[in-house]
Amino acid sequence: MKVGCVKEIKNNEFRVGLTPANAKAYRNAGHEVLIEKGAGLGSGFKDEEYAKAGAALFDTAKEVWDGCDMMVKVKEPLPEEYPLFHEGLILYTYLHLAADREQTDALLEGKVAGVAYETLKEKDGSLPLLVPMSQIAGRLSIQEGAKYLEKRFGGEGVLLAGVPGTPKANVVILGGGTVGANACKLAVGMGAAVTIIDINLKRLEHLDDMFGARIQTLVSTDHNIEEAVKAADLVVGSVLIPGAVTPKLFKKKYLKEMKPGAVFVDVAIDQGGCGESSHVTSHDDPIFIEEGIVHYCVGNMPGAVPRTSTIALTNATLRYGLEIANKGLKKACAENPVIYSAINTYDGKLTFPGVAEAFPDIPYTDIKELLA
């Protein structure tokens, strides 16, 4: 199979879908690897390293798109890349289709097999291709939230940990999954007062075992969320329904009840966001202020630390990518049914239930029946 990788064109996105070590792994498995020149520079990987690994380097992204059977990326393709789709292409990347009708239509029209990192679910229910970026985004949410609490950004002027004789900042985390747990870990480590809210009692028990008296856990109800955010200095939205639109748990009406200069970090923004007041921002213009509340809603948070993010992501994606390249998508699914869960579009059909719920006018097709 011809495996391609191009430079990411999303605003301030410096990650890359394949490292030189990944390129070598595909080459060792008998595949051709096509790399756009400069694709890895943002993550610190030089063209010479890819060439040494056996990859073929091309001057333009179009040459790579045209020449590959499987494109390995990090972020969803942007509209200027849609004309580069070709029928039968396997696109292996984050897609987040439930929040992106235009991309969904383009993949269906192009008859692209959209294999989404974020929906691949293992037998134990884990999301192995989402976990590494969720870990990074969770930790960054506290790092960025602490920064934007500074007065020069419109924040309260509160130090997250405080100092002896001053109150600690109150951090409220909505959602106790991978993002929430990692946000909690960093917030606790920095000395903040942390409340974490989740609908799953077993998850709250697990977090209580992890952090003990250093955190407060609450069951997710409208009342508990509203009361918690009133006293919050920093709110982190880390709610996720894999492949589906995120529920709006952080209501606009809360903004007027919160402390002026409090910060809301919406980590769920890739899936539409969990805040009614949220809209996507970028690393070069990361915040906006509404009703006195600083909103940080960057759609590719891990892109701020591309070296760490690229290595962490490709550590997870390589295994499944090699299975698809070695066997073809149909056989890979037959021998490892977990891969079915990652296929969001195939041969012009919409094949993921969560996306179909977001766009009820597009017919849903069971991928297992389609590939049978």
TAZIDA-V804862 format. One record per helix or strand of 3 or more residues. SS is the DSSP state (hx for helix, st for strand). FROM is the first residue (numbers start at 1). TO is the last residue. Records with the same first field share a line. If there is no record, write none. Layout:
SS=FROM-TO ; FROM-TO
This chain:
st=2-5 ; 32-36 ; 56-58 ; 70-72 ; 90-93 ; 113-116 ; 170-174 ; 193-198 ; 215-219 ; 234-237 ; 263-266 ; 287-290 ; 293-296 ; 343-346
hx=20-28 ; 41-43 ; 47-52 ; 61-67 ; 79-82 ; 97-99 ; 101-109 ; 117-119 ; 128-148 ; 151-153 ; 178-189 ; 201-214 ; 222-230 ; 252-257 ; 267-271 ; 301-327 ; 329-335 ; 337-342 ; 353-358 ; 367-371
